[in-house]
Amino acid sequence: MNEQLDAERQRICQVLADSDCLVNEAAVNQAFDQLAQAITNDLASAMPVVYCVMNGGLFATAELLKRLSFPLEVDYMQASRYRRQTTGGELNWRVSPEISMQGRHVLIVDDILDEGATLAAILDHCRAQGAIDVRCAVLVDKVHDRKAMPGFKANYTGLEVEDRYLFGCGMDYQGYLRNLPAIYAPKGL
């Protein structure tokens, strides 16, 4: 490994070592079990299409799919409102989904509901594409009063977590640590 990569690895390992574990792996797994049960209760007979919002939703989608034992289709999408800016604009599709939403029950899966503007725009897009029912599932709903639309909630939420910078379970720290099975926050953030 070259020196630059080794220094980066050491820096990221130190961030993890200096972070607080807010939700341990057992509690995360329990949240996924509860999410899957609620989704099964509502969608088992609907033949839904499940769309993973990349990249953050990959972890949550994989964990949910292992727990859903009814017929469904899976696709993914990648959208952003930021386009390298600090404030959001119109929804920009990096990767559009391939499976049609027309006349379908749709479940959007993402890692976190923070302010919610991008997720709300994705849900609106799905409705505009002719989905007959659009729902969303998130592992984490961050508790604060900065939601893009007052009262905006996911249909299915695994955990409510304090308003800190979070990583693990699909959420990243500067591109790293999405793969961790628990949820962490750096001290002081």
C-alpha positions in Angstrom: 0.0 0.0 0.0 1.4 3.4 -0.8 2.0 6.0 1.9 -1.0 8.2 0.9 -3.4 5.2 1.2 -1.9 4.1 4.4 -2.2 7.5 5.9 -5.9 7.7 4.8 -6.6 4.2 6.3 -5.0 5.3 9.6 -7.1 8.5 9.6 -10.4 6.7 9.0 -9.5 4.0 11.6 -8.9 6.8 14.1 -12.2 8.4 13.3 -13.9 5.1 14.0 -11.9 4.6 17.2 -12.9 8.1 18.4 -16.6 7.7 17.6 -19.6 6.9 19.7 -21.6 3.8 18.9 -25.2 5.1 18.9 -27.0 1.9 17.8 -25.3 -1.5 18.2 -25.6 -4.3 15.6 -28.2 -6.2 17.6 -30.5 -3.2 17.7 -30.0 -2.6 14.0 -30.9 -6.2 13.2 -34.0 -5.9 15.4 -35.0 -2.7 13.5 -34.6 -4.5 10.2 -36.8 -7.4 11.5 -39.5 -4.9 12.5 -39.3 -3.0 9.2 -39.6 -6.3 7.2 -42.6 -7.4 9.2 -44.4 -4.1 8.6 -43.6 -4.2 4.9 -44.7 -7.8 4.6 -48.0 -7.0 6.4 -48.7 -4.2 3.9 -47.2 -5.4 0.6 -46.9 -9.2 0.6 -49.8 -9.5 -1.9 -49.0 -6.4 -4.0 -46.1 -7.7 -6.2 -44.2 -4.5 -5.5 -41.1 -3.2 -7.1 -38.4 -2.3 -4.6 -36.1 0.5 -5.6 -32.8 0.9 -3.8 -31.6 4.5 -3.6 -27.9 4.3 -4.3 -25.4 4.4 -2.6 -26.7 4.8 0.9 -29.7 2.5 0.4 -27.6 -0.5 -0.6 -27.1 -1.8 2.9 -30.7 -1.3 4.0 -32.1 -2.8 0.8 -29.9 -5.9 1.2 -30.9 -6.4 4.8 -34.6 -6.0 4.0 -34.5 -8.3 1.0 -33.1 -11.1 3.1 -36.2 -10.7 5.3 -38.9 -10.4 2.7 -40.2 -13.7 1.5 -42.8 -12.7 -1.0 -42.7 -12.1 -4.7 -41.2 -8.7 -5.6 -38.9 -7.1 -8.2 -35.8 -5.1 -7.4 -34.2 -2.2 -9.2 -32.1 0.7 -8.2 -31.8 4.4 -8.8 -29.4 7.2 -8.1 -30.5 10.7 -7.9 -29.2 13.9 -6.4 -30.4 17.4 -5.9 -27.0 18.8 -5.2 -24.8 18.3 -8.2 -21.6 19.3 -6.3 -23.4 22.3 -4.8 -24.1 22.9 -1.1 -27.8 23.6 -1.7 -30.3 21.4 -3.6 -32.0 22.2 -6.8 -34.0 20.1 -9.2 -33.7 16.3 -9.1 -30.9 15.1 -11.3 -31.0 11.4 -12.2 -27.5 9.8 -12.3 -29.0 6.4 -12.9 -32.7 6.0 -13.8 -34.5 2.8 -12.8 -35.1 0.3 -15.6 -38.3 -1.4 -14.2 -41.4 0.6 -15.1 -43.4 2.1 -12.2 -46.6 2.4 -14.2 -49.4 0.7 -12.4 -47.1 -0.7 -9.8 -46.9 -0.7 -6.0 -43.5 0.9 -5.3 -41.2 0.7 -2.3 -38.3 3.1 -2.1 -35.5 2.1 0.3 -32.9 4.4 1.6 -30.5 4.6 4.6 -31.6 7.8 6.3 -34.3 10.4 6.3 -32.5 13.6 7.2 -34.0 16.7 5.8 -36.0 14.7 3.2 -36.0 17.0 0.1 -34.4 14.4 -2.2 -36.5 11.5 -0.9 -39.7 13.6 -1.3 -38.7 14.5 -4.9 -38.0 10.8 -5.6 -41.5 9.9 -4.3 -43.1 12.6 -6.4 -41.3 11.4 -9.4 -42.6 7.8 -8.8 -46.1 9.1 -8.6 -45.7 11.1 -11.8 -44.5 7.9 -13.5 -47.8 6.3 -12.8 -47.1 4.2 -9.7 -50.4 3.4 -8.0 -48.9 3.3 -4.5 -45.6 4.8 -3.4 -44.1 4.0 0.0 -40.6 4.5 1.4 -38.6 2.7 4.0 -35.6 4.1 5.8 -33.4 2.5 8.5 -32.9 5.9 10.3 -35.0 9.0 10.7 -32.8 11.7 12.1 -34.6 13.6 14.9 -34.6 17.4 14.3 -36.8 20.2 13.1 -35.2 20.9 9.7 -37.3 18.6 7.5 -37.9 20.0 4.1 -41.6 19.6 4.6 -43.0 19.8 8.1 -44.2 16.5 9.3 -42.6 14.5 6.4 -42.1 10.9 7.5 -41.2 7.6 5.9 -43.9 5.0 5.7 -41.5 2.6 7.4 -38.8 3.7 9.9 -36.5 1.4 11.7 -34.8 3.8 14.2 -35.0 7.4 15.3 -31.5 8.7 16.0 -30.3 11.9 17.4 -29.2 14.8 15.2 -25.5 14.0 14.7 -23.3 13.2 11.7 -24.0 9.4 11.3 -22.1 6.6 9.6 -22.4 2.8 9.3 -25.3 0.8 7.9 -25.0 2.5 4.5 -24.3 6.0 5.8 -20.7 7.1 5.1 -18.0 9.1 6.6 -16.2 10.9 3.7 -17.0 7.9 1.5 -15.9 5.3 4.0 -17.4 3.0 6.7 -20.8 2.4 5.0 -20.2 -1.3 5.6 -20.3 -1.2 9.4 -23.1 -3.2 11.0 -23.8 -0.6 13.7 -24.5 3.2 13.6 -21.8 5.6 14.8 -21.2 9.3 15.2 -17.9 11.1 15.5 -17.4 12.7 18.9 -18.2 16.4 18.6 -20.3 16.1 15.4 
